[in-house]
Amino acid sequence: MTTQALEQEPGDTNVTELTPVARTPRRAEPRERVRMSGQERREQLLDIGRRLFAKKGFEAVSVEEIAAKAGVSKPVVYEHFGGKEGLYAVVVDREMGYLLDSITQALAAPSPKDERIHPRVLLERAGMALFDFIDRDPDGFRILVRDTPVTRAPEGRDSSAQGTFAGLLVDVAEQVDDLLAVQFKAHGMQAKWAPLYSQMLVGMVAQTGQWWLDVRKPKKEEVVGHLVNLAWNGLQNLEAKPRSVRHD
């Protein structure tokens, strides 16, 4: 509230009267609410779901929590993904795509003129691709290696491992088959064993990656170096017909 002086005639001896002047309270500016497009909302939900799944795992996360973090109602989550399972499936599919692309590029020849690369170099590249992914995107790797919801085939039988980290390892192992076939031929081994060895090789790298995710030492380059040392020297000295050394 302010005051205003009344005008006086010359010679007027009255004391100046002060009249209060009311001031209208200032209204707070209305905050404009930004409305997301459907695609923007979808990406927001994916980002929130990704962080929650990485931190807690699939079972511990609820649709209510996802909706609350996004500032929306539960029906919005169902509208975009049909539920928690649908959101989780998209998150996992994206992370698998990122990792598989990295490993595929690592195993690819730099150019058509350079198709033959030493197998040991390719092995090291594949290992580094995995550890680079873990280092760059630990949340994504945590999501991939956590237990995923078990799906069932219509007949009640377990569905294939497709869509899981195990399924991803199968895809990577298939790409390693050709590399191992070269070594098997050099050591007089049958090519039919290549898929078995590729699974063991990829599994060894993946398991070590899970361990390194939490300890983060030694440096990833050193870890990959030791992995390649074990795997390559093992491949170099393969026996054509391995036998158990156990004595009956």
NUBAVEX-370391 format. One record per residue: residue number from 1; residue in three letters; x negated, y negated, z negated of N, C-alpha, C in turn. Coordinates in steps of 0.001 Angstrom, whole numbers, plus 500000, padded with zeros to 6 digits. Each point is the difference from the previous one (the first is absolute). Layout:
{node NUM,ALA,{X,Y,Z},{X,Y,Z},{X,Y,Z}} ...
//
This chain:
{node 1,MET,{499144,501178,500000},{500856,498822,500000},{499105,498769,500000}} {node 2,THR,{500359,498928,500833},{499225,498760,500071},{500880,498829,499579}} {node 3,THR,{499389,498844,499883},{500755,498794,499631},{499831,498956,501064}} {node 4,GLN,{501010,499107,500111},{499965,498954,501009},{500379,498670,499347}} {node 5,ALA,{499239,498929,500219},{500277,498691,499402},{501117,499288,500748}} {node 6,LEU,{500961,499337,499258},{501076,499217,500604},{499464,498623,500375}} {node 7,GLU,{500479,499413,501124},{499569,498678,500435},{500509,498935,499025}} {node 8,GLN,{499208,498923,499771},{500378,498904,499111},{499956,498670,500741}} {node 9,GLU,{500941,499108,499617},{499979,498652,500560},{498880,499213,499333}} {node 10,PRO,{499441,498981,500694},{498948,499178,499388},{500496,499352,498723}} {node 11,GLY,{499254,500006,498998},{500349,499384,498730},{500805,500887,499100}} {node 12,ASP,{500430,501103,500502},{500778,500932,499178},{499079,500568,498929}} {node 13,THR,{500439,499881,498736},{499151,500442,498907},{500326,501398,499514}} {node 14,ASN,{501008,500615,500630},{500346,501360,499580},{498839,500950,500214}} {node 15,VAL,{499881,500914,499110},{498969,501014,500156},{500361,500908,501157}} {node 16,THR,{499020,500327,500770},{500243,500880,501158},{500618,501309,499542}} {node 17,GLU,{501108,500359,500617},{500649,501258,499660},{499489,501114,500902}} {node 18,LEU,{499791,501139,499431},{499510,501142,500762},{501130,500985,500187}} {node 19,THR,{500275,500309,501221},{501096,500924,500310},{499426,501319,500492}} {node 20,PRO,{500387,501105,499389},{499465,501287,500456},{500475,500353,501395}} {node 21,VAL,{499104,500527,500795},{500335,500436,501359},{499809,501504,500063}} {node 22,ALA,{501064,500723,500288},{499927,501471,500038},{499251,500461,501229}} {node 23,ARG,{499167,501029,499827},{499265,500589,501129},{500500,501418,500214}} {node 24,THR,{500338,500293,501222},{500497,501341,500321},{498874,501011,499886}} {node 25,PRO,{500183,501064,499210},{498936,501018,499863},{499600,500574,501347}} {node 26,ARG,{498688,500197,500176},{499508,500543,501274},{500268,501496,500048}} {node 27,ARG,{500603,500434,501076},{500276,501411,500168},{498767,500728,500538}} {node 28,ALA,{499833,501180,499517},{498882,500807,500504},{500244,500343,501468}} {node 29,GLU,{498951,499894,500782},{500122,500338,501414},{500349,501471,500144}} {node 30,PRO,{501015,500315,500760},{500353,501427,500176},{498873,500752,500684}} {node 31,ARG,{499645,501161,499454},{498925,500808,500581},{500541,500797,501176}} {node 32,GLU,{499368,499813,501117},{500437,500688,501209},{499559,501464,499938}} {node 33,ARG,{500924,500882,500133},{499706,501435,499951},{499662,500503,501394}} {node 34,VAL,{498801,500521,500143},{499564,500482,501304},{500610,501377,500256}} {node 35,ARG,{500670,500132,501088},{500636,501262,500355},{499082,500783,500922}} {node 36,MET,{499693,501225,499619},{499121,500843,500810},{500760,500638,501146}} {node 37,SER,{499295,500201,501079},{500582,500771,501095},{500001,501474,499598}} {node 38,GLY,{500704,500816,500765},{500046,501425,499685},{498622,500630,499999}} {node 39,GLN,{499166,499623,500967},{498660,500561,500093},{499120,499525,498849}} {node 40,GLU,{500139,498732,499632},{499224,499467,498881},{500380,500696,498695}} {node 41,ARG,{501295,500224,499805},{500448,500691,498787},{499490,501429,499982}} {node 42,ARG,{500018,500649,501146},{499506,501378,500088},{498527,500069,499615}} {node 43,GLU,{499205,499068,500537},{498576,499985,499686},{499759,499694,498525}} {node 44,GLN,{500831,499122,499433},{499862,499694,498572},{500262,501243,499154}} {node 45,LEU,{501037,500743,500322},{500323,501211,499258},{498907,501058,500154}} {node 46,LEU,{499437,500096,501196},{498915,500954,500227},{498774,499631,499164}} {node 47,ASP,{499688,498719,499939},{498839,499562,499235},{500197,500262,498502}} {node 48,ILE,{501194,499697,499500},{500293,500237,498581},{499997,501490,499697}} {node 49,GLY,{500648,500777,500860},{500033,501444,499796},{498615,500609,500033}} {node 50,ARG,{499180,499535,500901},{498636,500511,500136},{499216,499796,498709}} {node 51,ARG,{500088,498797,499432},{499269,499708,498767},{500516,500827,498817}} {node 52,LEU,{501308,500157,499932},{500577,500778,498903},{499683,501487,500131}} {node 53,PHE,{500097,500549,501202},{499699,501415,500209},{498533,500295,499692}} {node 54,ALA,{499116,499077,500380},{498575,500197,499737},{499714,499972,498506}} {node 55,LYS,{500701,499149,499272},{499744,499845,498569},{500646,501103,499171}} {node 56,LYS,{501230,500392,500357},{500777,500904,499152},{500245,501380,500585}} {node 57,GLY,{499957,500100,501317},{500391,501255,500627},{501466,499971,500383}} {node 58,PHE,{500389,500912,500876},{501357,499994,500564},{501074,500165,498929}} {node 59,GLU,{499838,500981,499142},{501049,500339,499044},{500273,498885,499000}} {node 60,ALA,{498986,499249,499624},{500152,498987,498946},{500590,498689,500501}} {node 61,VAL,{500134,499852,501308},{500525,498760,500573},{501482,500180,500321}} {node 62,SER,{500798,499003,499682},{501442,500063,500270},{500406,498936,501005}} {node 63,VAL,{501159,500213,500619},{500541,499010,500926},{500286,498697,499258}} {node 64,GLU,{500472,500121,498756},{500283,498807,499197},{498747,499145,499827}} {node 65,GLU,{498871,500636,499732},{498755,499257,499795},{499548,499324,501286}} {node 66,ILE,{500106,500720,501103},{499610,499424,501293},{500859,498785,500310}} {node 67,ALA,{501322,500137,499808},{500923,498902,500280},{499722,498804,499089}} {node 68,ALA,{499746,500270,498728},{499743,498919,499055},{498741,499226,500372}} {node 69,LYS,{498945,500713,500382},{498751,499336,500392},{500198,499131,501238}} {node 70,ALA,{500905,500436,500879},{500246,499259,501244},{501031,498897,499816}} {node 71,GLY,{500699,499994,498844},{501021,499002,499759},{501258,500231,500804}} {node 72,VAL,{500309,501267,500268},{501194,500344,500775},{500797,501054,499236}} {node 73,SER,{501151,500336,500530},{500814,501041,499393},{499619,501363,500579}} {node 74,LYS,{500380,501064,499300},{499683,501359,500451},{500520,500295,501405}} {node 75,PRO,{501237,499551,500349},{500502,500292,501353},{499083,499514,501125}} {node 76,VAL,{499224,498940,499736},{499087,499494,501039},{498923,501043,500303}} {node 77,VAL,{499486,500653,498952},{498993,501042,500198},{500601,501165,500784}} {node 78,TYR,{501218,500388,499629},{500665,501103,500705},{500291,499633,501447}} {node 79,GLU,{500333,498727,500226},{500307,499550,501355},{498792,500148,500925}} {node 80,HIS,{498813,499693,499485},{498795,500034,500833},{499391,501395,500103}} {node 81,PHE,{500066,500791,498922},{499256,501265,499993},{500830,501222,499601}} {node 82,GLY,{501254,499790,499633},{500828,501126,499612},{499709,500529,498609}} {node 83,GLY,{499052,499395,499283},{499654,500444,498661},{498504,499984,499783}} {node 84,LYS,{499597,500447,498822},{498587,500007,499628},{499197,500929,500897}} {node 85,GLU,{500572,501149,500334},{499286,500975,500821},{499668,499428,501381}} {node 86,GLY,{500948,499261,500578},{499758,499408,501316},{498916,498954,499971}} {node 87,LEU,{500001,499180,498956},{498956,498981,499844},{498641,500651,499821}} {node 88,TYR,{499957,501018,499169},{498740,500702,499738},{499453,500641,501275}} {node 89,ALA,{500902,500589,500801},{499575,500665,501234},{499345,499023,500965}} {node 90,VAL,{500546,498801,500099},{499418,498992,500896},{498636,499553,499487}} {node 91,VAL,{499892,499797,498679},{498721,499594,499406},{498938,501048,500262}} {node 92,VAL,{500318,501269,499758},{499039,501093,500209},{499621,500099,501469}} {node 93,ASP,{500979,499891,500887},{499731,500117,501442},{499041,498912,500460}} {node 94,ARG,{500173,498797,499489},{499104,498908,500382},{498574,500254,499530}} {node 95,GLU,{499856,500407,498751},{498655,500222,499455},{499307,501156,500721}} {node 96,MET,{500748,501039,500312},{499426,501125,500742},{499539,499555,501377}} {node 97,GLY,{500807,499146,500618},{499625,499497,501324},{498713,499202,499964}} {node 98,TYR,{499849,499140,498981},{498784,499205,499865},{498767,500899,499842}} {node 99,LEU,{500117,500999,499134},{498855,500870,499728},{499668,500868,501202}} {node 100,LEU,{501009,500587,500601},{499750,500879,501142},{499404,499224,501169}} {node 101,ASP,{500465,498778,500215},{499432,499171,501076},{498522,499716,499730}} {node 102,SER,{499668,499734,498741},{498607,499707,499654},{499102,501200,500281}} {node 103,ILE,{500461,501183,499601},{499189,501202,500198},{499927,500368,501477}} {node 104,THR,{501111,499843,500711},{500011,500299,501431},{499017,499116,500755}} {node 105,GLN,{499997,498712,499662},{499061,499079,500643},{498561,500352,499653}} {node 106,ALA,{499786,500467,498772},{498646,500374,499594},{499490,501201,500787}} {node 107,LEU,{500895,500910,500353},{499602,501199,500721},{499961,499794,501508}} {node 108,ALA,{500536,498884,500468},{500044,499751,501443},{498651,499516,500508}} {node 109,ALA,{499733,500309,501255},{498759,499533,500625},{500087,498497,500233}} {node 110,PRO,{498899,499263,499810},{500019,498556,500211},{500424,499601,501404}} {node 111,SER,{499633,500809,500991},{500354,499708,501386},{500026,501308,500783}} {node 112,PRO,{500677,500001,501165},{500050,501226,500819},{498619,500525,500379}} {node 113,LYS,{499009,499111,500073},{498661,500432,500383},{499252,500647,498830}} {node 114,ASP,{500556,499854,498794},{499313,500519,498808},{500900,501020,499293}} {node 115,GLU,{500387,501029,500755},{500946,500976,499475},{499347,500949,498995}} {node 116,ARG,{498715,500258,500157},{499335,500946,499120},{499273,499245,498879}} {node 117,ILE,{500532,500159,498797},{499399,499401,498819},{499609,501135,499078}} {node 118,HIS,{498859,499863,499364},{499541,501073,499130},{501064,500290,498938}} {node 119,PRO,{500337,501276,499796},{501046,500357,499023},{499763,499441,498609}} {node 120,ARG,{498736,499928,499579},{499731,499470,498668},{500399,498530,499912}} {node 121,VAL,{499780,499256,501071},{500389,498589,500029},{501512,499872,499899}} {node 122,LEU,{500726,500864,500721},{501454,499964,499947},{500515,500361,498615}} {node 123,LEU,{499341,500964,499368},{500385,500398,498653},{499835,498830,499028}} {node 124,GLU,{498893,499289,500144},{499752,498849,499137},{501005,498891,500275}} {node 125,ARG,{500333,499783,501261},{500981,498965,500350},{501367,500309,499391}} {node 126,ALA,{500409,501254,500098},{501297,500386,499445},{500028,499806,498492}} {node 127,GLY,{498906,500381,499336},{499922,499815,498560},{500058,498535,499606}} {node 128,MET,{499286,499162,500727},{499988,498580,499698},{501366,499375,500273}} {node 129,ALA,{500707,500495,501029},{501336,499474,500301},{500937,500229,498816}} {node 130,LEU,{499922,501187,499402},{500835,500298,498846},{499626,499127,498808}} {node 131,PHE,{498711,499891,499718},{499583,499221,498832},{500189,498500,500218}} {node 132,ASP,{499914,499540,501227},{500309,498598,500287},{501474,499725,499717}} {node 133,PHE,{500851,500943,500369},{501435,499852,499746},{500275,499953,498502}} {node 134,ILE,{499370,500897,499247},{500181,500021,498544},{499531,498685,499389}} {node 135,ASP,{498861,499505,500464},{499430,498773,499461},{500859,498788,500345}} {node 136,ARG,{500500,499975,501225},{500782,498862,500495},{501446,500036,499509}} {node 137,ASP,{500555,501195,499873},{501422,500135,499704},{500231,501082,498944}} {node 138,PRO,{499524,499771,498757},{500153,501026,498966},{501453,500345,499703}} {node 139,ASP,{500893,499010,500063},{501420,500282,499751},{500554,500947,501058}} {node 140,GLY,{499631,499765,501244},{500466,500869,501083},{499520,501426,499815}} {node 141,PHE,{498744,500169,499590},{499466,501342,499803},{500659,500673,498798}} {node 142,ARG,{500260,499239,498953},{500681,500570,498826},{501377,500543,500384}} {node 143,ILE,{500690,499264,500842},{501322,500446,500436},{499880,501305,500785}} {node 144,LEU,{499002,500101,500857},{499848,501184,500839},{499653,501241,499199}} {node 145,VAL,{499198,499855,498952},{499532,501185,499276},{500920,500381,498849}} {node 146,ARG,{500997,499163,499697},{500955,500385,498963},{500929,501087,500539}} {node 147,ASP,{500626,500722,499083},{500965,501014,500403},{501193,499320,500654}} {node 148,THR,{500405,500524,501155},{501136,499444,500712},{501233,500845,499748}} {node 149,PRO,{501190,499426,500163},{501223,500772,499792},{500039,501202,500928}} {node 150,VAL,{500369,501170,499481},{500061,501216,500805},{501281,499998,500804}} {node 151,THR,{499872,500164,501301},{501177,500085,500856},{500253,501449,500366}} {node 152,ARG,{501226,500302,500272},{500381,501368,500304},{500591,500099,501397}} {node 153,ALA,{499696,501091,500659},{500605,500266,501296},{501445,500427,499774}} {node 154,PRO,{500860,499894,501023},{501406,500358,499835},{500210,501396,499456}} {node 155,GLU,{499127,500930,500365},{500172,501373,499541},{499526,500192,498569}} {node 156,GLY,{499499,498940,499382},{499520,500120,498635},{498522,500270,499911}} {node 157,ARG,{499336,500121,501157},{498560,500237,499986},{499268,498674,499919}} {node 158,ASP,{498778,500047,499461},{499201,498780,499927},{499714,499473,501390}} {node 159,SER,{500126,498716,500164},{499656,499401,501285},{498494,499937,500123}} {node 160,SER,{499522,499634,501181},{498560,499936,500234},{499390,498848,499229}} {node 161,ALA,{498691,499954,499987},{499291,498950,499258},{499972,498682,500743}} {node 162,GLN,{500664,499951,501164},{499975,498767,500775},{500594,498862,499178}} {node 163,GLY,{499388,498834,500041},{500475,498869,499230},{499393,499899,498622}} {node 164,THR,{499059,500879,499673},{499331,499961,498710},{498507,499832,500228}} {node 165,PHE,{499265,499777,498921},{498543,499883,500118},{499406,501309,500497}} {node 166,ALA,{500578,501122,499557},{499533,501296,500490},{500184,500091,501512}} {node 167,GLY,{501118,499470,500480},{500226,500000,501438},{498998,499138,500735}} {node 168,LEU,{499644,498887,499390},{498983,499132,500602},{498663,500714,500089}} {node 169,LEU,{499633,500716,498947},{498733,500727,500009},{499999,501071,501086}} {node 170,VAL,{501154,500601,500242},{500100,500983,501085},{499704,499330,501336}} {node 171,ASP,{500563,498804,500214},{499755,499272,501253},{498527,499670,500172}} {node 172,VAL,{499382,499557,498919},{498580,499656,500076},{499169,501259,500242}} {node 173,ALA,{500357,501067,499309},{499249,501244,500144},{500056,500516,501428}} {node 174,GLU,{501127,499831,500656},{500114,500448,501389},{499023,499260,500904}} {node 175,GLN,{499735,498736,499668},{499045,499236,500797},{498561,500442,499738}} {node 176,VAL,{499786,500605,498838},{498652,500461,499653},{499718,501378,500603}} {node 177,ASP,{501050,500709,500393},{499833,501347,500539},{498968,500061,501122}} {node 178,ASP,{500082,499049,500927},{499089,500010,501148},{498552,499825,499563}} {node 179,LEU,{499796,499159,498977},{498641,499800,499513},{499440,501294,499408}} {node 180,LEU,{500837,500698,499258},{499544,501231,499375},{499807,501114,501028}} {node 181,ALA,{500806,499997,501033},{499879,501039,501020},{498613,500000,500626}} {node 182,VAL,{499422,498799,500155},{498649,499896,500568},{499001,500684,499081}} {node 183,GLN,{500119,499758,498692},{499089,500613,499047},{500207,501506,499909}} {node 184,PHE,{501233,500423,500071},{500292,501430,499931},{499372,500732,501188}} {node 185,LYS,{500094,499405,501154},{499430,500613,501194},{498484,500122,499861}} {node 186,ALA,{499383,498977,499441},{498547,500013,499839},{499543,501060,499013}} {node 187,HIS,{500884,500386,499081},{499626,500981,498981},{500655,501363,500225}} {node 188,GLY,{500554,500168,501184},{500576,501292,500337},{501255,500359,499235}} {node 189,MET,{500717,498987,499503},{501232,500246,499263},{501213,499875,500915}} {node 190,GLN,{501058,500683,499651},{501209,499969,500813},{500747,498677,499796}} {node 191,ALA,{500509,499470,501109},{500682,498700,499948},{501277,500050,499162}} {node 192,LYS,{500534,501194,499781},{501262,500086,499246},{499855,499510,498553}} {node 193,TRP,{498753,499938,499510},{499789,499542,498633},{499885,498475,499904}} {node 194,ALA,{499940,499318,501120},{499832,498539,499981},{501120,499287,499227}} {node 195,PRO,{501288,500357,500197},{501058,499321,499232},{499846,500173,498487}} {node 196,LEU,{499554,501177,499579},{499813,500247,498570},{498920,499084,499436}} {node 197,TYR,{498880,499931,500705},{498899,499163,499522},{500337,498510,500066}} {node 198,SER,{500770,499612,501002},{500372,498587,500104},{500897,499594,498837}} {node 199,GLN,{500899,500902,499580},{500839,499716,498838},{499152,499849,498742}} {node 200,MET,{499035,500886,499834},{499140,499933,498820},{499170,498721,500005}} {node 201,LEU,{499508,499641,501166},{499151,498816,500115},{500781,498729,499689}} {node 202,VAL,{501165,499851,500628},{500821,498807,499783},{500506,499955,498558}} {node 203,GLY,{500373,501161,499457},{500458,500048,498615},{498931,499563,499024}} {node 204,MET,{498748,500387,500271},{498896,499612,499129},{499833,498479,499984}} {node 205,VAL,{500082,499398,501166},{499854,498546,500084},{501164,499299,499307}} {node 206,ALA,{501215,500485,500232},{501186,499363,499414},{499990,500113,498481}} {node 207,GLN,{499625,501158,499491},{499960,500191,498554},{498963,499092,499354}} {node 208,THR,{498866,499864,500656},{498966,499099,499476},{500491,498554,500024}} {node 209,GLY,{500769,499673,501031},{500561,498656,500084},{500940,499696,498856}} {node 210,GLN,{500804,500974,499609},{500916,499811,498869},{499218,499753,498698}} {node 211,TRP,{498916,500739,499852},{499164,499814,498810},{499359,498609,499997}} {node 212,TRP,{499489,499574,501160},{499291,498723,500098},{500944,498812,499841}} {node 213,LEU,{501281,500194,500291},{500978,498923,499912},{499991,499352,498621}} {node 214,ASP,{499797,500784,498950},{500042,499488,498637},{498624,499615,499458}} {node 215,VAL,{498977,500770,500352},{498674,499723,499422},{499241,498921,500765}} {node 216,ARG,{500163,499965,501296},{499380,498991,500874},{498475,499928,499897}} {node 217,LYS,{499382,501072,499658},{498547,500065,500039},{499580,501463,500141}} {node 218,PRO,{498901,500243,500686},{499112,499018,500635},{500679,499298,501181}} {node 219,LYS,{499246,499185,500725},{500548,499285,501142},{500537,500979,501029}} {node 220,LYS,{501012,499562,500731},{500650,500890,500960},{499020,500524,501048}} {node 221,GLU,{499035,499170,500398},{499021,500459,500984},{499183,501170,499461}} {node 222,GLU,{499683,499940,498713},{499240,501087,499383},{500848,501267,499884}} {node 223,VAL,{501262,499826,499640},{500895,501156,499885},{500131,500704,501349}} {node 224,VAL,{500237,499223,501044},{500142,500586,501332},{498702,500676,500421}} {node 225,GLY,{498875,499394,499650},{498713,500608,500332},{499843,501377,499377}} {node 226,HIS,{500412,500137,498743},{499896,501295,499326},{501016,500998,500561}} {node 227,LEU,{501178,499528,500350},{500996,500878,500611},{499489,500573,501317}} {node 228,VAL,{499452,499110,500811},{499472,500446,501295},{498822,500941,499788}} {node 229,ASN,{499182,499721,499015},{498865,500870,499702},{500474,501419,499678}} {node 230,LEU,{500994,500108,499148},{500522,501313,499632},{500668,500689,501181}} {node 231,ALA,{500875,499250,500685},{500755,500606,501095},{499107,500362,501179}} {node 232,TRP,{499129,499076,500396},{499199,500237,501195},{498977,501117,499790}} {node 233,ASN,{499317,499950,498881},{499016,501049,499752},{500664,501358,499810}} {node 234,GLY,{501236,499954,499496},{500756,501244,499920},{500338,500522,501374}} {node 235,LEU,{500403,499117,500892},{500326,500412,501367},{498762,500487,500746}} {node 236,GLN,{498880,499373,499728},{498764,500370,500687},{499556,501413,499647}} {node 237,ASN,{500366,500443,498809},{499537,501313,499554},{501136,501013,499852}} {node 238,LEU,{500996,499858,500828},{501132,500924,499944},{499558,501428,500346}} {node 239,GLU,{500564,500935,499291},{499780,501417,500324},{501095,500464,500942}} {node 240,ALA,{499625,500803,500960},{500984,500492,500966},{501069,500849,499316}} {node 241,LYS,{499589,500785,499023},{500951,500841,499267},{499741,499852,498502}} {node 242,PRO,{500569,498952,499394},{499762,499771,498577},{500576,501125,499148}} {node 243,ARG,{499244,500384,498985},{500437,501057,499097},{499879,499535,498563}} {node 244,SER,{500787,500546,499141},{499948,499645,498598},{498726,500565,499385}} {node 245,VAL,{499403,499208,499112},{498768,500453,499323},{500318,500686,498692}} {node 246,ARG,{501281,500112,499687},{500384,500646,498753},{499713,501494,500058}} {node 247,HIS,{499467,500520,498955},{499724,501432,499946},{501161,500719,499313}} {node 248,ASP,{500472,501031,500603},{501109,500767,499422},{499488,500837,498832}} 
//
